[in-house]
Amino acid sequence: MNRLENIALLERQEPQSAAPKPSISLIDAIALIVGLVIGAGIFETPALVAANTGTVGGVIGVWLIGGVVSLLGALCYAELATTYPHVGGNYYYLKRAFGQPIAVLFAWARMTVIQTGSIALLAFVFGDYASQLLPLGGYSPAIYAAVAIALLTMLNIIGLRQSKHFQNGLAVILVLGLLLVILVGLTSSLPPIPSLPADASPTSSWGLALVFVLLSYGGWNEAAYISAEIHNPQRNIIRSFLWSIGIITGLYLLINLAYLRGLGIAGMADSQAVAADLLRRVLGEPGAAFVSLLVAIATLGSINATIFTGARSSFALGQDVSPFRWLGRWHPHPSSPTTAYLFQGAIALMLVGLGTFTRKGFETMVDYTAPIFWFFFLLSTVSLIVLRIREPNRIRPFSVPLYPIVPLLFCAICGYLLYSSLIYAGIGAIAGVIVVLLGLPFVRHST
């Protein structure tokens, strides 16, 4: 019996009493992706991009490139998700392409580093901005971070309907808030901050600028984890990718134009909080407070969506690895992987404690997650090529155009970002690698 027959047998043996059901609409999927992607990044990275490009054309160009790169990746993921709709997402693609050991190691990495680290990272951003509105003492950011993780985990356990309504509402508020910032910036009559003299211009570094831009675009790939729960996946997965990336790219370009008009390239490059500086310049301190509220809402949406998708791969891991069998239980009422949610929340809270101990919560979590994330992102894209070769007769509702150019190009981009994350990462990256290696003993328990 070959590997594919073994996989098919495993699929037939999976418990059928309680399993994910199609309950996510196209609108829900778009709101989920938009909420995942538009987090704190667009409020922080534009200043870094301006400092590393130094020109108006450079700023707009690199953000446009980020949208194109995201589209290339989305085309690859659309083929995988429509051909192999499964609640495990990347876990399932890696299992079919490279076998159970690599898939199990990925699921372990996602459960202990990638997803939980991202939840903690976003929670720290939420805590920082919420503390500007209502400080709670010396550990205010950590308190807000822990409360957000606990409450949003419980919301997802209560049920999918409540979670997706909350997500949709946050996405609407976020988009409306961004449109307001865009309107204020584009209609501002204040002169931009004078440009820097030629000899004081920022040093151009398009490669580093692209790293920051793609950080702000990150998260769209999480749609792969809802492929088993979305209505009409063969049609709606690719539509959700295209609509959400189109919306995100349009908003990113417009808000950067607003920053440029209201602050100028020099004002953007020198800013520590570009959106707050823009609204403070036009509307005063109430404008800056509004931005803090908007960032808090944006990060709540990202945390909620990350919690939602993260538990799906832990559930898939529990289906295949005996020591984690307890994670592979799907509770029918409400329809959710409850134990996976609880375990994920517990790890995220421990990482909040680690970030609080180091007193560099956000930076520590970026270092902790980035190299592992880009390594498995690269491997997942390679799995598309492997599966094309190994399963040429498989029906593919959507096929990547210009194959193999598009997946090879995206693989090269992932490789570059993996290299960059290792070069710039600190001690947190070493910790992330060690935690992933601790998962090796569980590989031999895969069923």
C-alpha positions as CSV (number, residue, x, y, z in Angstrom):
1,M,0.0,0.0,0.0
2,N,1.5,3.3,-1.1
3,R,1.6,6.6,0.9
4,L,-1.5,8.0,-0.8
5,E,-3.5,4.9,-0.1
6,N,-2.5,5.1,3.5
7,I,-3.6,8.8,3.6
8,A,-7.0,7.8,2.1
9,L,-7.4,5.1,4.6
10,L,-6.7,7.5,7.5
11,E,-9.2,9.9,6.1
12,R,-11.9,7.2,6.1
13,Q,-11.0,6.3,9.7
14,E,-11.3,9.8,11.1
15,P,-14.3,10.2,13.5
16,Q,-17.4,11.2,11.7
17,S,-19.7,11.9,14.7
18,A,-18.5,15.5,15.0
19,A,-16.6,17.3,12.3
20,P,-16.4,20.8,10.7
21,K,-19.4,21.7,8.7
22,P,-19.8,24.4,5.9
23,S,-20.9,27.4,7.8
24,I,-18.7,30.3,6.6
25,S,-19.9,32.5,3.8
26,L,-17.8,34.4,1.2
27,I,-18.4,37.6,3.2
28,D,-17.3,35.9,6.4
29,A,-14.1,34.7,4.7
30,I,-13.3,38.1,3.4
31,A,-13.9,39.7,6.8
32,L,-11.6,37.1,8.4
33,I,-8.8,37.7,6.0
34,V,-9.1,41.5,6.1
35,G,-9.2,41.3,9.9
36,L,-6.1,39.1,10.0
37,V,-4.0,41.2,7.6
38,I,-4.9,44.7,8.6
39,G,-3.5,44.7,12.1
40,A,-1.1,47.0,13.7
41,G,1.4,46.9,10.8
42,I,-0.2,49.6,8.6
43,F,0.0,52.0,11.6
44,E,3.7,51.3,12.2
45,T,5.5,50.1,9.1
46,P,4.8,53.0,6.7
47,A,7.3,55.2,8.5
48,L,10.0,52.5,8.2
49,V,9.2,52.1,4.5
50,A,9.5,55.8,3.9
51,A,12.8,55.9,5.8
52,N,14.2,53.0,3.6
53,T,12.9,54.3,0.2
54,G,13.3,58.0,0.5
55,T,10.9,59.0,-2.3
56,V,7.2,59.2,-2.9
57,G,7.4,56.9,-5.9
58,G,9.4,54.4,-3.8
59,V,6.8,54.4,-1.0
60,I,3.9,53.8,-3.4
61,G,5.9,51.3,-5.5
62,V,7.0,49.0,-2.7
63,W,3.5,48.9,-1.3
64,L,2.2,47.9,-4.7
65,I,4.9,45.3,-5.0
66,G,3.7,43.9,-1.7
67,G,0.2,43.5,-3.0
68,V,1.5,41.7,-6.1
69,V,3.6,39.4,-4.1
70,S,0.6,38.6,-1.9
71,L,-1.5,37.9,-5.0
72,L,1.2,35.4,-6.3
73,G,1.1,33.6,-3.0
74,A,-2.7,33.6,-2.9
75,L,-2.8,32.0,-6.3
76,C,-0.6,29.1,-5.0
77,Y,-2.7,28.7,-1.9
78,A,-6.0,28.9,-3.8
79,E,-4.9,25.8,-5.8
80,L,-3.9,23.9,-2.7
81,A,-7.1,24.9,-0.8
82,T,-9.5,24.1,-3.6
83,T,-7.8,20.8,-4.5
84,Y,-7.4,19.6,-0.9
85,P,-10.0,21.3,1.3
86,H,-9.2,20.3,4.8
87,V,-9.5,21.8,8.2
88,G,-5.7,21.3,8.7
89,G,-4.7,23.6,5.9
90,N,-0.9,23.6,5.5
91,Y,-0.7,20.6,7.8
92,Y,-2.7,18.5,5.3
93,Y,-0.7,19.8,2.2
94,L,2.6,18.9,3.9
95,K,1.3,15.5,4.9
96,R,0.3,14.6,1.3
97,A,3.5,16.1,-0.2
98,F,6.2,15.1,2.3
99,G,4.7,12.6,4.6
100,Q,3.5,12.6,8.2
101,P,6.8,13.5,10.0
102,I,7.2,16.9,8.3
103,A,3.4,17.6,8.8
104,V,3.6,16.8,12.5
105,L,6.6,18.9,13.0
106,F,4.8,21.8,11.3
107,A,1.7,21.4,13.4
108,W,3.9,21.4,16.5
109,A,5.7,24.5,15.4
110,R,2.4,26.2,14.6
111,M,0.9,25.3,17.9
112,T,3.9,26.3,20.0
113,V,5.7,29.0,18.0
114,I,4.0,30.4,14.9
115,Q,0.4,30.9,15.8
116,T,0.7,31.3,19.5
117,G,3.6,33.6,19.1
118,S,1.5,35.7,16.7
119,I,-1.4,35.8,19.1
120,A,0.9,37.0,21.9
121,L,2.6,39.6,19.5
122,L,-0.8,41.0,18.5
123,A,-2.0,41.0,22.1
124,F,1.1,43.1,23.2
125,V,0.3,45.7,20.5
126,F,-3.3,45.8,21.7
127,G,-2.1,46.2,25.3
128,D,0.3,49.1,24.3
129,Y,-2.5,51.1,22.5
130,A,-5.2,50.3,25.1
131,S,-2.9,51.5,27.8
132,Q,-2.6,54.9,26.1
133,L,-6.4,55.2,26.4
134,L,-6.7,53.7,29.9
135,P,-3.5,52.8,31.7
136,L,-3.7,50.1,34.4
137,G,-0.3,50.5,36.0
138,G,3.2,49.3,35.3
139,Y,2.1,46.0,33.8
140,S,-0.8,47.5,31.9
141,P,0.1,46.2,28.4
142,A,0.6,42.7,29.7
143,I,-2.7,42.8,31.6
144,Y,-4.6,44.0,28.5
145,A,-2.8,41.3,26.4
146,A,-3.7,38.5,28.8
147,V,-7.4,39.6,29.1
148,A,-7.8,39.9,25.4
149,I,-6.4,36.4,24.8
150,A,-8.6,34.9,27.5
151,L,-11.8,36.6,26.4
152,L,-11.4,36.0,22.7
153,T,-10.6,32.4,23.3
154,M,-13.8,32.0,25.3
155,L,-15.7,33.8,22.5
156,N,-14.6,31.2,20.0
157,I,-15.4,28.3,22.3
158,I,-18.9,29.7,22.8
159,G,-19.5,29.2,19.0
160,L,-18.6,30.0,15.5
161,R,-21.7,32.2,14.9
162,Q,-20.7,34.6,17.8
163,S,-17.1,34.7,16.7
164,K,-17.7,35.4,13.1
165,H,-20.3,38.1,13.9
166,F,-17.8,39.7,16.2
167,Q,-15.1,39.4,13.5
168,N,-17.4,40.9,10.8
169,G,-18.2,43.8,13.0
170,L,-14.6,44.6,13.8
171,A,-13.7,44.4,10.1
172,V,-16.4,46.9,9.3
173,I,-15.3,49.3,12.0
174,L,-11.7,48.9,11.0
175,V,-12.3,49.7,7.3
176,L,-14.5,52.7,8.2
177,G,-11.8,54.0,10.5
178,L,-9.1,53.6,7.9
179,L,-11.3,55.4,5.4
180,L,-11.7,58.3,7.8
181,V,-7.9,58.5,8.3
182,I,-7.5,58.4,4.5
183,L,-10.2,61.2,4.1
184,V,-8.5,63.4,6.7
185,G,-5.1,63.0,5.1
186,L,-6.2,63.4,1.5
187,T,-8.3,66.5,2.2
188,S,-5.8,68.1,4.5
189,S,-4.9,71.7,3.6
190,L,-1.9,71.8,5.8
191,P,1.5,72.0,4.0
192,P,3.5,68.8,4.3
193,I,6.6,68.8,6.5
194,P,9.5,70.1,4.5
195,S,11.6,67.5,2.8
196,L,15.1,66.6,4.0
197,P,18.1,68.2,2.4
198,A,19.6,66.0,-0.3
199,D,22.6,65.1,1.9
200,A,20.3,64.1,4.7
201,S,18.0,61.9,2.7
202,P,17.3,58.4,4.2
203,T,19.5,55.6,2.9
204,S,17.6,53.6,0.3
205,S,17.1,49.9,1.2
206,W,14.3,48.5,-0.9
207,G,14.9,45.0,0.3
208,L,14.4,46.0,4.0
209,A,11.4,48.1,3.0
210,L,9.9,45.1,1.3
211,V,10.4,43.0,4.5
212,F,8.4,45.6,6.4
213,V,5.7,45.8,3.7
214,L,5.2,42.0,3.5
215,L,5.0,41.9,7.3
216,S,2.0,44.2,7.0
217,Y,0.5,42.0,4.3
218,G,1.0,38.8,6.2
219,G,-1.9,36.7,7.3
220,W,-3.9,36.1,4.1
221,N,-2.7,32.5,4.0
222,E,-4.7,31.6,7.0
223,A,-7.8,31.3,4.7
224,A,-6.5,27.8,4.0
225,Y,-7.7,26.7,7.4
226,I,-11.3,27.4,6.7
227,S,-11.4,25.5,3.4
228,A,-13.4,22.7,5.0
229,E,-15.9,25.1,6.5
230,I,-16.6,27.6,3.7
231,H,-19.6,27.2,1.5
232,N,-18.8,26.2,-2.1
233,P,-15.0,26.1,-1.5
234,Q,-14.1,25.4,-5.1
235,R,-15.5,28.8,-6.0
236,N,-15.4,30.9,-2.9
237,I,-11.8,30.3,-1.8
238,I,-10.2,32.0,-4.8
239,R,-12.9,34.7,-4.7
240,S,-12.1,35.4,-1.0
241,F,-8.4,35.6,-1.7
242,L,-8.9,38.0,-4.7
243,W,-11.5,40.2,-3.0
244,S,-9.6,40.5,0.3
245,I,-6.2,41.1,-1.2
246,G,-7.7,43.7,-3.5
247,I,-9.4,45.5,-0.6
248,I,-6.2,45.4,1.5
249,T,-3.9,46.6,-1.3
250,G,-6.3,49.5,-2.2
251,L,-6.6,50.6,1.5
252,Y,-2.8,50.4,1.9
253,L,-2.1,52.5,-1.1
254,L,-4.7,55.1,-0.2
255,I,-3.6,55.4,3.4
256,N,0.1,55.9,2.3
257,L,-1.1,58.6,-0.1
258,A,-2.9,60.2,2.8
259,Y,0.3,60.0,5.0
260,L,2.4,61.5,2.2
261,R,-0.1,64.4,1.6
262,G,-0.5,65.2,5.3
263,L,3.1,64.7,6.5
264,G,5.3,64.5,3.4
265,I,8.1,61.9,2.9
266,A,10.3,63.6,5.6
267,G,7.5,63.7,8.1
268,M,6.7,60.0,7.5
269,A,10.3,58.9,7.8
270,D,10.8,60.8,11.1
271,S,7.5,59.6,12.6
272,Q,7.2,57.1,15.5
273,A,3.5,56.7,15.1
274,V,2.6,57.9,11.6
275,A,-1.2,57.7,11.8
276,A,-1.3,59.4,15.2
277,D,1.0,62.1,14.0
278,L,-1.2,62.7,10.9
279,L,-4.4,63.1,12.9
280,R,-2.7,65.0,15.7
281,R,-1.5,67.5,13.1
282,V,-4.9,67.9,11.6
283,L,-7.3,67.3,14.5
284,G,-5.2,67.7,17.6
285,E,-4.9,65.3,20.5
286,P,-8.5,63.9,20.0
287,G,-7.3,62.7,16.6
288,A,-4.3,60.9,18.2
289,A,-6.7,59.2,20.7
290,F,-8.9,58.1,17.8
291,V,-5.9,56.4,16.2
292,S,-5.1,54.6,19.4
293,L,-8.7,53.3,19.6
294,L,-8.5,52.3,15.9
295,V,-5.3,50.3,16.4
296,A,-6.8,48.6,19.4
297,I,-9.8,47.5,17.3
298,A,-7.6,46.4,14.5
299,T,-5.5,44.2,16.7
300,L,-8.6,42.7,18.4
301,G,-9.8,41.6,15.0
302,S,-6.4,40.1,14.2
303,I,-6.2,38.3,17.5
304,N,-9.7,36.8,17.1
305,A,-9.0,35.6,13.6
306,T,-5.6,34.1,14.6
307,I,-7.2,32.3,17.5
308,F,-9.9,31.0,15.2
309,T,-7.6,29.6,12.5
310,G,-4.8,28.4,14.9
311,A,-7.0,25.9,16.7
312,R,-7.8,24.1,13.3
313,S,-4.3,22.9,12.8
314,S,-4.0,21.7,16.4
315,F,-7.3,19.8,15.9
316,A,-5.7,18.1,12.8
317,L,-2.6,17.3,14.8
318,G,-4.8,15.6,17.4
319,Q,-6.4,13.4,14.7
320,D,-3.0,11.9,13.7
321,V,-0.7,11.9,16.7
322,S,-1.6,9.8,19.7
323,P,-0.1,11.9,22.5
324,F,-2.3,14.8,21.3
325,R,-5.4,12.8,20.6
326,W,-7.3,14.9,23.1
327,L,-6.8,17.9,20.8
328,G,-8.6,16.1,17.9
329,R,-12.1,16.4,19.4
330,W,-14.6,18.5,17.6
331,H,-17.4,19.4,20.0
332,P,-20.7,19.6,18.0
333,H,-22.6,21.9,20.4
334,P,-21.2,24.5,19.9
335,S,-19.3,23.4,16.7
336,S,-15.7,24.1,17.7
337,P,-12.4,22.3,18.6
338,T,-12.8,23.4,22.3
339,T,-9.8,21.6,23.8
340,A,-7.6,22.9,21.0
341,Y,-8.7,26.5,21.8
342,L,-8.0,26.0,25.5
343,F,-4.5,24.6,24.9
344,Q,-3.6,27.3,22.4
345,G,-4.8,30.0,24.8
346,A,-2.7,28.6,27.6
347,I,0.5,28.6,25.5
348,A,-0.2,32.2,24.2
349,L,-0.7,33.3,27.8
350,M,2.7,31.7,28.8
351,L,4.3,33.6,25.9
352,V,2.8,36.8,27.2
353,G,4.5,36.1,30.5
354,L,7.8,35.5,28.7
355,G,7.4,38.8,26.8
356,T,6.6,40.6,30.1
357,F,9.7,39.1,31.7
358,T,12.0,40.3,28.9
359,R,10.2,43.7,28.9
360,K,10.4,43.6,25.1
361,G,7.2,41.8,24.3
362,F,6.6,42.8,20.7
363,E,10.2,42.5,19.6
364,T,10.7,39.1,21.4
365,M,7.6,37.6,19.7
366,V,8.7,38.9,16.2
367,D,12.1,37.2,16.7
368,Y,10.5,34.1,18.1
369,T,8.1,33.5,15.2
370,A,9.5,35.0,11.9
371,P,12.2,32.4,10.9
372,I,9.9,29.4,11.6
373,F,7.0,31.0,9.8
374,W,8.9,31.7,6.6
375,F,10.6,28.3,6.6
376,F,7.2,26.5,6.6
377,F,5.7,29.0,4.3
378,L,8.4,28.1,1.8
379,L,7.9,24.4,2.3
380,S,4.1,24.7,1.9
381,T,4.6,26.4,-1.5
382,V,7.1,23.7,-2.5
383,S,4.3,21.2,-1.7
384,L,2.2,22.5,-4.5
385,I,4.9,21.6,-7.0
386,V,5.5,18.2,-5.4
387,L,1.8,17.4,-5.5
388,R,1.5,18.5,-9.1
389,I,4.2,16.0,-10.0
390,R,3.0,13.2,-7.7
391,E,-0.8,13.5,-8.4
392,P,-1.0,14.8,-12.1
393,N,-4.5,13.3,-12.5
394,R,-6.0,15.0,-9.5
395,I,-8.9,17.2,-10.3
396,R,-7.9,20.8,-9.6
397,P,-10.9,23.2,-9.5
398,F,-8.4,26.1,-9.7
399,S,-4.9,25.9,-11.2
400,V,-2.1,28.4,-10.7
401,P,-1.7,30.4,-13.9
402,L,1.8,30.5,-15.5
403,Y,2.8,27.3,-13.6
404,P,5.6,26.7,-12.6
405,I,6.8,30.3,-12.9
406,V,4.4,31.7,-10.2
407,P,5.1,29.1,-7.5
408,L,8.9,29.2,-8.2
409,L,8.9,33.0,-7.9
410,F,7.0,32.9,-4.7
411,C,9.4,30.3,-3.3
412,A,12.3,32.6,-4.1
413,I,10.6,35.4,-2.2
414,C,9.9,33.2,0.8
415,G,13.6,32.1,0.8
416,Y,14.7,35.7,0.8
417,L,12.5,36.6,3.7
418,L,13.6,33.5,5.6
419,Y,17.2,34.6,5.1
420,S,16.3,38.2,6.2
421,S,14.5,37.0,9.3
422,L,17.5,35.0,10.4
423,I,20.0,37.8,9.7
424,Y,18.0,40.4,11.7
425,A,16.6,38.1,14.4
426,G,17.9,38.0,18.0
427,I,17.8,35.5,20.9
428,G,14.1,35.0,20.3
429,A,14.8,33.2,17.0
430,I,17.1,30.7,18.8
431,A,14.3,30.1,21.4
432,G,11.8,29.4,18.6
433,V,14.1,26.9,16.8
434,I,14.7,25.1,20.1
435,V,11.0,24.8,20.8
436,V,10.4,23.4,17.3
437,L,13.1,20.8,17.8
438,L,11.5,19.7,21.1
439,G,8.6,18.5,18.9
440,L,10.8,15.9,17.2
441,P,10.0,13.1,19.7
442,F,6.3,13.4,18.9
443,V,7.0,12.7,15.2
444,R,7.3,8.9,15.8
445,H,3.9,8.8,17.4
446,S,2.1,9.9,14.3
447,T,-0.5,7.3,13.2
